[in-house]
């Protein structure tokens, strides 16, 4: 049986992605695009991963799981086929479909147990889905988790209504098994620029 440490997490946001995403903003709509840019930059800058036990205190000798993020914009090519392009190659506008990819790697020498990755969804982005069917979402700032179809929100009239993608505030990936030493993988979710 392998020894498992709960894991310290180091998030390495790719700041170049933030600058690249907004390098080709249409100056005629600069105020709107600037607001969207700030929102998405905040999203990338605040993407995070946590270990369930490391949230309060990490054990001595815990190993690092590294997380990096990437954004891609979905566009349709000349033949009508959807393709993912680098943010630096397009002007980002409201309605654009985005793919967020979190790449994780256990850089330690022991398995990383009890690993939980949490990514906030910024208000400038409407959540549309997550690739992993074992992921959960929150519509209350990370207080409660579940499948979107099982969650409700206040309807503003004293009742509740079924939660929708625009209500999602966070996404959570709770790993059922330890991440082996040296192993890496990807987690993906999608959204639309509001």
C-alpha positions as CSV (number, residue, x, y, z in Angstrom):
1,X,0.0,0.0,0.0
2,X,1.3,3.5,-0.9
3,X,1.7,6.3,1.6
4,X,-0.6,9.2,0.8
5,X,-0.1,12.8,1.9
6,X,-2.8,15.4,1.8
7,X,-1.5,18.0,-0.7
8,X,-0.3,21.6,-0.7
9,X,-1.6,23.2,-3.9
10,X,0.3,25.6,-6.0
11,X,-1.8,27.4,-8.7
12,X,0.2,28.8,-11.6
13,X,-2.1,31.1,-13.6
14,X,-0.9,31.8,-17.1
15,X,-1.0,35.5,-17.1
16,X,0.0,35.5,-20.8
17,X,-3.4,34.0,-21.5
18,X,-5.1,36.9,-19.9
19,X,-3.2,39.5,-21.9
20,X,-3.5,37.5,-25.1
21,X,-7.3,37.1,-24.7
22,X,-7.8,40.9,-24.7
23,X,-5.0,42.0,-27.0
24,X,-7.4,42.3,-30.0
25,X,-10.3,44.2,-28.4
26,X,-12.4,46.4,-30.8
27,X,-11.7,49.9,-29.6
28,X,-15.1,51.1,-30.7
29,X,-16.6,49.0,-28.0
30,X,-13.8,49.5,-25.5
31,X,-16.0,50.1,-22.4
32,X,-18.0,46.9,-22.8
33,X,-15.0,44.8,-23.8
34,X,-13.0,46.3,-20.9
35,X,-15.6,45.2,-18.5
36,X,-15.7,41.7,-20.0
37,X,-11.9,41.6,-20.0
38,X,-11.8,42.5,-16.3
39,X,-14.3,39.9,-15.5
40,X,-12.5,37.1,-17.4
41,X,-9.1,38.2,-16.1
42,X,-10.4,38.0,-12.6
43,X,-11.8,34.5,-13.4
44,X,-8.4,33.3,-14.6
45,X,-6.6,35.0,-11.7
46,X,-8.8,33.4,-9.1
47,X,-9.0,29.9,-10.5
48,X,-7.9,27.7,-7.6
49,X,-7.4,24.2,-6.5
50,X,-7.6,23.0,-2.9
51,X,-7.0,19.9,-0.9
52,X,-9.8,19.0,1.5
53,X,-7.4,18.8,4.4
54,X,-5.0,21.5,3.3
55,X,-7.7,24.2,3.5
56,X,-7.1,24.4,7.2
57,X,-3.7,23.1,7.9
58,X,-1.3,21.0,5.7
59,X,0.6,18.2,7.2
60,X,4.4,18.3,7.3
61,X,6.0,16.9,4.2
62,X,2.9,17.3,2.0
63,X,3.7,17.3,-1.8
64,X,2.6,19.8,-4.4
65,X,-0.1,19.3,-7.0
66,X,0.4,22.0,-9.7
67,X,-2.6,23.5,-11.5
68,X,-2.4,25.7,-14.7
69,X,-5.2,27.1,-16.7
70,X,-6.0,27.9,-20.4
71,X,-8.8,29.6,-22.2
72,X,-9.8,28.9,-25.8
73,X,-12.5,30.6,-27.8
74,X,-14.7,28.5,-30.0
75,X,-15.1,29.9,-33.6
76,X,-16.6,28.5,-36.8
77,X,-14.1,28.2,-39.7
78,X,-14.9,29.0,-43.4
79,X,-16.3,25.5,-43.8
80,X,-18.8,25.8,-40.9
81,X,-16.8,23.6,-38.6
82,X,-16.3,24.6,-35.0
83,X,-12.7,25.0,-34.0
84,X,-10.9,26.2,-30.8
85,X,-8.6,29.2,-31.3
86,X,-6.1,31.0,-29.1
87,X,-7.5,34.1,-27.5
88,X,-4.8,36.2,-29.1
89,X,-6.1,35.3,-32.6
90,X,-9.6,36.7,-32.1
91,X,-11.6,39.6,-30.7
92,X,-13.6,38.4,-27.7
93,X,-17.3,39.6,-27.7
94,X,-20.3,38.9,-25.7
95,X,-21.8,35.6,-26.8
96,X,-18.5,33.9,-27.5
97,X,-18.2,30.3,-26.3
98,X,-15.2,29.6,-24.1
99,X,-13.4,26.4,-23.1
100,X,-11.6,26.5,-19.8
101,X,-9.0,23.8,-19.3
102,X,-7.3,23.1,-15.9
103,X,-4.3,20.9,-16.1
104,X,-3.2,19.2,-12.9
105,X,0.0,17.4,-12.1
106,X,1.1,15.7,-8.9
107,X,4.8,16.8,-8.8
108,X,5.3,15.0,-5.5
109,X,6.8,11.6,-4.9
110,X,3.7,10.1,-3.1
111,X,0.0,9.9,-4.2
112,X,-2.1,13.0,-3.4
113,X,-5.2,11.9,-1.6
114,X,-8.4,13.8,-0.8
115,X,-7.8,16.1,-3.7
116,X,-10.5,18.6,-4.5
117,X,-10.2,21.2,-7.3
118,X,-12.6,24.2,-7.1
119,X,-12.9,26.9,-9.8
120,X,-15.1,30.0,-9.4
121,X,-17.2,31.1,-12.4
122,X,-16.9,34.8,-12.8
123,X,-20.1,36.9,-13.3
124,X,-18.9,37.9,-16.8
125,X,-19.2,34.2,-17.9
126,X,-22.4,32.1,-18.0
127,X,-21.6,28.4,-17.2
128,X,-22.8,26.0,-19.9
129,X,-21.3,22.7,-18.9
130,X,-18.5,20.6,-17.5
131,X,-16.9,17.6,-19.3
132,X,-16.5,15.4,-16.2
133,X,-19.8,13.8,-15.2
134,X,-18.5,13.5,-11.6
135,X,-18.1,17.2,-11.1
136,X,-20.5,19.2,-9.0
137,X,-21.5,22.9,-9.1
138,X,-22.6,25.5,-6.6
139,X,-25.1,28.3,-7.0
140,X,-24.5,29.8,-3.6
141,X,-20.8,30.7,-3.6
142,X,-19.5,27.3,-2.7
143,X,-21.6,26.6,0.4
144,X,-23.5,23.6,-1.2
145,X,-22.7,21.4,-4.1
146,X,-24.6,19.1,-6.5
147,X,-25.7,18.5,-10.1
148,X,-27.2,21.7,-11.7
149,X,-30.5,19.9,-12.3
150,X,-30.9,19.2,-8.6
151,X,-30.2,22.8,-7.4
152,X,-32.6,25.7,-6.8
153,X,-32.2,29.4,-6.3
154,X,-34.4,32.2,-4.9
155,X,-36.9,33.3,-7.5
156,X,-37.1,36.9,-6.1
157,X,-40.8,36.4,-5.2
158,X,-40.4,34.4,-2.0
159,X,-40.1,31.0,-3.7
160,X,-37.5,29.1,-5.6
161,X,-36.9,28.1,-9.2
162,X,-34.6,25.5,-10.8
163,X,-31.0,26.7,-11.1
164,X,-29.7,27.6,-14.5
165,X,-26.2,27.9,-15.9
166,X,-26.1,31.6,-15.3
167,X,-26.6,30.9,-11.5
168,X,-23.5,28.7,-11.2
169,X,-20.8,30.4,-9.0
170,X,-18.3,27.5,-8.6
171,X,-17.3,24.1,-10.1
172,X,-15.9,21.4,-7.9
173,X,-14.0,18.2,-8.9
174,X,-13.6,15.9,-5.9
175,X,-11.2,13.1,-6.8
176,X,-12.4,9.7,-5.6
177,X,-9.0,8.2,-5.8
178,X,-5.5,9.6,-5.0
179,X,-3.6,11.2,-7.9
180,X,-0.5,9.0,-8.3
181,X,2.9,10.7,-8.1
182,X,3.9,12.1,-11.4
183,X,0.4,11.8,-12.9
184,X,-1.3,14.6,-14.8
185,X,-4.7,15.2,-16.3
186,X,-7.1,17.8,-17.5
187,X,-10.4,19.1,-16.2
188,X,-12.7,21.2,-18.5
189,X,-15.7,23.4,-18.3
190,X,-17.4,25.6,-20.8
191,X,-19.1,29.0,-20.7
192,X,-20.4,31.9,-22.7
193,X,-19.3,35.6,-22.4
194,X,-22.2,37.6,-21.1
